[in-house]
Amino acid sequence: MYWYGHGPGGWFIALMVVGTAAFLILLLLGVYFLARRTGEGGAPSGGTERRWAGRADSPRRAEEILAERYAHGDIDDEEYRRRSETLRSLDRPTHQG
């Protein structure tokens, strides 16, 4: 193919630079948001209960999650009982006198 002149002009090169910069910015933003969504260190050290700490229904929801994990065989009987008792103690109101 023969070009008239000496190849692509200045506008074409400028568009390539802008397009490449936009692509790299979008790529970096995607990596950033993906890393932020998955968390810095993976799962929290306290298990799935800690994710629901700020919610009003957190003990009930945590018990549902715990029951699902037990039903799937992810945890054994002893761990289920121990965590279930911990969740029930969180659900009880504390009396300060």
C-alpha positions as CSV (number, residue, x, y, z in Angstrom):
1,M,0.0,0.0,0.0
2,Y,1.3,3.4,-0.9
3,W,0.9,6.4,1.4
4,Y,0.8,10.0,0.2
5,G,3.4,11.8,2.3
6,H,5.3,10.2,5.1
7,G,2.8,8.1,6.9
8,P,0.0,8.9,9.3
9,G,-0.4,12.5,10.4
10,G,-0.2,14.2,13.8
11,W,-3.9,13.8,14.6
12,F,-3.7,10.0,14.1
13,I,-0.7,9.7,16.4
14,A,-2.4,12.0,19.0
15,L,-5.5,9.7,18.9
16,M,-3.3,6.6,19.4
17,V,-1.7,8.2,22.4
18,V,-5.0,9.3,23.9
19,G,-6.6,5.9,23.2
20,T,-3.7,4.0,24.7
21,A,-3.7,6.2,27.8
22,A,-7.5,5.7,28.2
23,F,-7.2,2.0,27.8
24,L,-4.4,1.8,30.5
25,I,-6.4,4.0,32.9
26,L,-9.5,1.8,32.5
27,L,-7.4,-1.4,33.0
28,L,-5.8,0.0,36.2
29,L,-9.2,1.1,37.5
30,G,-10.6,-2.4,36.8
31,V,-7.7,-4.0,38.7
32,Y,-8.1,-1.6,41.6
33,F,-11.8,-2.2,42.0
34,L,-11.4,-5.9,41.6
35,A,-8.7,-6.0,44.3
36,R,-10.9,-3.7,46.6
37,R,-13.9,-6.0,46.1
38,T,-12.1,-9.2,47.0
39,G,-10.4,-7.6,50.0
40,E,-6.8,-7.0,50.9
41,G,-6.1,-10.1,52.8
42,G,-8.8,-12.5,51.7
43,A,-11.4,-13.6,54.3
44,P,-11.4,-11.9,57.6
45,S,-9.8,-13.8,60.4
46,G,-13.0,-14.1,62.4
47,G,-14.8,-16.0,59.6
48,T,-18.1,-15.1,57.9
49,E,-19.7,-13.7,61.1
50,R,-17.6,-10.6,61.0
51,R,-19.0,-9.5,57.6
52,W,-22.4,-8.9,59.2
53,A,-21.2,-7.1,62.4
54,G,-22.8,-3.8,61.5
55,R,-26.3,-5.1,60.7
56,A,-29.2,-5.2,63.0
57,D,-30.1,-8.8,61.9
58,S,-26.5,-10.0,62.0
59,P,-26.9,-12.9,64.5
60,R,-29.8,-14.3,62.6
61,R,-28.2,-14.0,59.2
62,A,-24.9,-15.4,60.6
63,E,-26.8,-18.4,62.0
64,E,-28.3,-19.0,58.6
65,I,-24.9,-18.9,57.0
66,L,-23.5,-21.1,59.7
67,A,-26.3,-23.6,59.1
68,E,-25.7,-23.6,55.4
69,R,-22.0,-24.2,55.9
70,Y,-22.8,-27.1,58.3
71,A,-25.3,-28.5,55.8
72,H,-22.7,-28.4,53.0
73,G,-20.1,-30.2,55.2
74,D,-17.7,-27.2,55.4
75,I,-17.6,-27.4,59.2
76,D,-18.0,-30.3,61.7
77,D,-20.4,-30.8,64.6
78,E,-18.1,-29.3,67.3
79,E,-17.3,-26.2,65.3
80,Y,-21.0,-25.7,64.5
81,R,-22.0,-26.0,68.2
82,R,-19.2,-23.6,69.3
83,R,-20.0,-21.0,66.7
84,S,-23.7,-21.3,67.2
85,E,-23.3,-20.7,70.9
86,T,-21.2,-17.6,70.2
87,L,-23.8,-16.2,67.9
88,R,-26.6,-16.9,70.5
89,S,-24.5,-15.0,73.1
90,L,-24.3,-12.1,70.7
91,D,-28.1,-12.1,70.3
92,R,-28.8,-11.8,74.0
93,P,-29.1,-8.2,75.3
94,T,-26.5,-7.3,77.9
95,H,-27.8,-5.8,81.2
96,Q,-25.7,-3.1,82.7
97,G,-26.6,-2.3,86.2
